[in-house]
Amino acid sequence: MTGVGQDVWNLVADVLAGACLLLGAFLAFSAGVGVLRFGHLLARMHAVTKPQVLGLILLLLGVALRVRSWSAVAMLALVVAFQLLTSPVAAHMVGRAGFRTGKVRPEDLEVDDLTDERAG
């Protein structure tokens, strides 16, 4: 593409990149507010993992749209994949450790599989 078509594509990509960056920053901010605002471990853990992962994905998508380099996009895709693989595992381990140390109130749980597991 050359000329006007390339200029339009650049403008659209820049606007989409800006929107992704702003939305990703807002989600990361909301995760921080959730950590400060929510009272117990499981609610804080949920507030950190869900919007933080989506926020990071949107931020990296915005960077990819802005940079427009295939090598950078490949690296950003690796970061997204690593985040998607490690965040649920880390949240699970934090929740399990919190349960084992008594930081999770049993009345906050709808199903308590860990008590049966520890007793057996």
Contact map, one row per residue, 1 for C-alpha under 8 A:
111011000000000000000000000000000000000000000000000000000000000000000000000000000000000000000000000000000000000000000000
111111100000000000000000000000000000000000000000000000000000000000000000000000000000000000000000000000000000000000000000
111111100000000000000000000000000000000000000000000000000000000000000000000000000000000000000000000000000000000000000000
011111110000000000000000000000000000000000000000000000000000000000000000000000000000000000000000000000000000000000000000
111111111000000000000000000000000000000000000000000000000000000000000000000000000000000000000000000000000000000000000000
111111111100000000000000000000000000000000000000000000000000000000000000000000000000000000000000000000000000000000000000
011111111110000000000000000000000000000000000000000000000000000000000000000000000000000000000000000000000000000000000000
000111111111000000000000000000000000000000000000000000000000000000000000000000000000000000000000000000000000000000000000
000011111111100000000000000000000000000000000000000000000000000000000000000000000000000000000000000000000000000000000000
000001111111110000000000000000000000000000000000000000000000000000000000000000000000000000000000000000000000000000000000
000000111111111000000000000000000000000000000000000000000000000000000000000000000000000000000000000000000000000000000000
000000011111111100000000000000000000000000000000000000000000000000000000000000000000000000000000000000000000000000000000
000000001111111110000000000000000000000000000000000000000000000011000000000000000000000000000000000000000000000000000000
000000000111111111000000000000000000000000000000000000000000000011000000000000000000000000000000000000000000000000000000
000000000011111111100000000000000000000000000000000000000000000000000000000000000000000000000000000000000000000000000000
000000000001111111110000000000000000000000000000000000000000010010000000000000000000000000000000000000000000000000000000
000000000000111111111000000000000000000000000000000000000000111111000000000000000000000000000000000000000000000000000000
000000000000011111111100000000000000000000000000000000000000010000000000000000000000000000000000000000000000000000000000
000000000000001111111110000000000000000000000000000000000000010000000000000000000000000000000000000000000000000000000000
000000000000000111111111000000000000000000000000000000000110110000000000000000000000000000000000000000000000000000000000
000000000000000011111111100000000000000000000000000000000111111000000000000000000000000000000000000000000000000000000000
000000000000000001111111110000000000000000000000000000000010000000000000000000000000000000000000000000000000000000000000
000000000000000000111111111000000000000000000000000000100110000000000000000000000000000000000000000000000000000000000000
000000000000000000011111111100000000000000000000000001111110000000000000000000000000000000000000000000000000000000000000
000000000000000000001111111110000000000000000000000000100010000000000000000000000000000000000000000000000000000000000000
000000000000000000000111111111000000000000000000000000100000000000000000000000000000000000000000000000000000000000000000
000000000000000000000011111111100000000000000000001101100000000000000000000000000000000000000000000000000000000000000000
000000000000000000000001111111110000000000000000001100110000000000000000000000000000000000000000000000000000000000000000
000000000000000000000000111111111000000000000000000000000000000000000000000000000000000000000000000000000000000000000000
000000000000000000000000011111111100000000000010001000000000000000000000000000000000000000000000000000000000000000000000
000000000000000000000000001111111110000000000011111100000000000000000000000000000000000000000000000000000000000000000000
000000000000000000000000000111111111000000000011000000000000000000000000000000000000000000000000000000000000000000000000
000000000000000000000000000011111111100000000000000000000000000000000000000000000000000000000000000000000000000000000000
000000000000000000000000000001111111110000010011000000000000000000000000000000000000000000000000000000000000000000000000
000000000000000000000000000000111111110000011011000000000000000000000000000000000000000000000000000000000000000000000000
000000000000000000000000000000011111110000010000000000000000000000000000000000000000000000000000000000000000000000000000
000000000000000000000000000000001111111000000000000000000000000000000000000000000000000000000000000000000000000000000000
000000000000000000000000000000000111111100110000000000000000000000000000000000000000000000000000000000000000000000000000
000000000000000000000000000000000000111110110000000000000000000000000000000000000000000000000000000000000000000000000000
000000000000000000000000000000000000011111110000000000000000000000000000000000000000000000000000000000110000000000000000
000000000000000000000000000000000000001111111000000000000000000000000000000000000000000000000010010000110000000000000000
000000000000000000000000000000000000000111111100000000000000000000000000000000000000000000000010000000010000000000000000
000000000000000000000000000000000000011111111110000000000000000000000000000000000000000000000000000000000000000000000000
000000000000000000000000000000000111011111111111000000000000000000000000000000000000000000000000000000000000000000000000
000000000000000000000000000000000010000011111111100000000000000000000000000000000000000000100110000000000000000000000000
000000000000000000000000000000000000000001111111110000000000000000000000000000000000000000000000000000000000000000000000
000000000000000000000000000001110110000000111111111100000000000000000000000000000000000000000000000000000000000000000000
000000000000000000000000000000110110000000011111111100000000000000000000000000000000000000000000000000000000000000000000
000000000000000000000000000000100000000000001111111110000000000000000000000000000000001100100000000000000000000000000000
000000000000000000000000000000100000000000000111111111000000000000000000000000000000000000000000000000000000000000000000
000000000000000000000000001101100000000000000011111111100000000000000000000000000000000000000000000000000000000000000000
000000000000000000000000001100100000000000000011111111110000000000000000000000000000000000000000000000000000000000000000
000000000000000000000000000000000000000000000000111111111000000000000000000000000011001000000000000000000000000000000000
000000000000000000000001001000000000000000000000011111111100000000000000000000000000000000000000000000000000000000000000
000000000000000000000011111100000000000000000000001111111110000000000000000000000000000000000000000000000000000000000000
000000000000000000000001000100000000000000000000000111111111000000000000000000010000000000000000000000000000000000000000
000000000000000000000001000000000000000000000000000011111111100000000000000000010000000000000000000000000000000000000000
000000000000000000011011000000000000000000000000000001111111110000000000000000000000000000000000000000000000000000000000
000000000000000000011111100000000000000000000000000000111111111000000000000000000000000000000000000000000000000000000000
000000000000000000001000000000000000000000000000000000011111111100000000000100010000000000000000000000000000000000000000
000000000000000010011000000000000000000000000000000000001111111110000000000100000000000000000000000000000000000000000000
000000000000000111111000000000000000000000000000000000000111111111000000000000000000000000000000000000000000000000000000
000000000000000010001000000000000000000000000000000000000011111111100000000000000000000000000000000000000000000000000000
000000000000000010000000000000000000000000000000000000000001111111111001100100000000000000000000000000000000000000000000
000000000000110110000000000000000000000000000000000000000000111111110000000000000000000000000000000000000000000000000000
000000000000110010000000000000000000000000000000000000000000011111110000000000000000000000000000000000000000000000000000
000000000000000000000000000000000000000000000000000000000000001111111001000000000000000000000000000000000000000000000000
000000000000000000000000000000000000000000000000000000000000000111111101100000000000000000000000000000000000000000000000
000000000000000000000000000000000000000000000000000000000000000100111111100000000000000000000000000000000000000000000000
000000000000000000000000000000000000000000000000000000000000000000011111110000000000000000000000000000000000000000000000
000000000000000000000000000000000000000000000000000000000000000000001111111000000000000000000000000000000000000000000000
000000000000000000000000000000000000000000000000000000000000000100111111111100000000000000000000000000000000000000000000
000000000000000000000000000000000000000000000000000000000000000100011111111110000000000000000000000000000000000000000000
000000000000000000000000000000000000000000000000000000000000000000000111111111000000000000000000000000000000000000000000
000000000000000000000000000000000000000000000000000000000000000000000011111111100000000000000000000000000000000000000000
000000000000000000000000000000000000000000000000000000000001100100000001111111110000000000000000000000000000000000000000
000000000000000000000000000000000000000000000000000000000000000000000000111111111000000000000000000000000000000000000000
000000000000000000000000000000000000000000000000000000000000000000000000011111111100000000000000000000000000000000000000
000000000000000000000000000000000000000000000000000000000000000000000000001111111110000000000000000000000000000000000000
000000000000000000000000000000000000000000000000000000011001000000000000000111111111000000000000000000000000000000000000
000000000000000000000000000000000000000000000000000000000000000000000000000011111111100000000000000000000000000000000000
000000000000000000000000000000000000000000000000000000000000000000000000000001111111110000000000000000000000000000000000
000000000000000000000000000000000000000000000000000010000000000000000000000000111111111000000000000000000000000000000000
000000000000000000000000000000000000000000000000000010000000000000000000000000011111111100000000000000000000000000000000
000000000000000000000000000000000000000000000000000000000000000000000000000000001111111110000000000000000000000000000000
000000000000000000000000000000000000000000000000000000000000000000000000000000000111111111000000000000000000000000000000
000000000000000000000000000000000000000000000000100010000000000000000000000000000011111111100000000000000000000000000000
000000000000000000000000000000000000000000000000100000000000000000000000000000000001111111110000000000000000000000000000
000000000000000000000000000000000000000000000000000000000000000000000000000000000000111111111000000000000000000000000000
000000000000000000000000000000000000000000000000000000000000000000000000000000000000011111111100000000000000000000000000
000000000000000000000000000000000000000000001000100000000000000000000000000000000000001111111110000000000000000000000000
000000000000000000000000000000000000000000000000000000000000000000000000000000000000000111111111000000000000000000000000
000000000000000000000000000000000000000000000000000000000000000000000000000000000000000011111111100000000000000000000000
000000000000000000000000000000000000000000001000000000000000000000000000000000000000000001111111110000000000000000000000
000000000000000000000000000000000000000011001000000000000000000000000000000000000000000000111111111000000000000000000000
000000000000000000000000000000000000000000000000000000000000000000000000000000000000000000011111111100000000000000000000
000000000000000000000000000000000000000000000000000000000000000000000000000000000000000000001111111110000000000000000000
000000000000000000000000000000000000000010000000000000000000000000000000000000000000000000000111111111110000000000000000
000000000000000000000000000000000000000000000000000000000000000000000000000000000000000000000011111111111000000000000000
000000000000000000000000000000000000000000000000000000000000000000000000000000000000000000000001111111100000000000000000
000000000000000000000000000000000000000000000000000000000000000000000000000000000000000000000000111111100000000000000000
000000000000000000000000000000000000000000000000000000000000000000000000000000000000000000000000011111111000000000000000
000000000000000000000000000000000000000110000000000000000000000000000000000000000000000000000000011111111000000000000000
000000000000000000000000000000000000000111000000000000000000000000000000000000000000000000000000011001111101000000000000
000000000000000000000000000000000000000000000000000000000000000000000000000000000000000000000000001001111111100000000000
000000000000000000000000000000000000000000000000000000000000000000000000000000000000000000000000000000011111100100000000
000000000000000000000000000000000000000000000000000000000000000000000000000000000000000000000000000000001111110000000000
000000000000000000000000000000000000000000000000000000000000000000000000000000000000000000000000000000011111110000000000
000000000000000000000000000000000000000000000000000000000000000000000000000000000000000000000000000000001111111100000000
000000000000000000000000000000000000000000000000000000000000000000000000000000000000000000000000000000000011111100000000
000000000000000000000000000000000000000000000000000000000000000000000000000000000000000000000000000000000000111110000000
000000000000000000000000000000000000000000000000000000000000000000000000000000000000000000000000000000000100111111110000
000000000000000000000000000000000000000000000000000000000000000000000000000000000000000000000000000000000000001111111000
000000000000000000000000000000000000000000000000000000000000000000000000000000000000000000000000000000000000000111111100
000000000000000000000000000000000000000000000000000000000000000000000000000000000000000000000000000000000000000111111110
000000000000000000000000000000000000000000000000000000000000000000000000000000000000000000000000000000000000000111111111
000000000000000000000000000000000000000000000000000000000000000000000000000000000000000000000000000000000000000011111111
000000000000000000000000000000000000000000000000000000000000000000000000000000000000000000000000000000000000000001111111
000000000000000000000000000000000000000000000000000000000000000000000000000000000000000000000000000000000000000000111111
000000000000000000000000000000000000000000000000000000000000000000000000000000000000000000000000000000000000000000011111
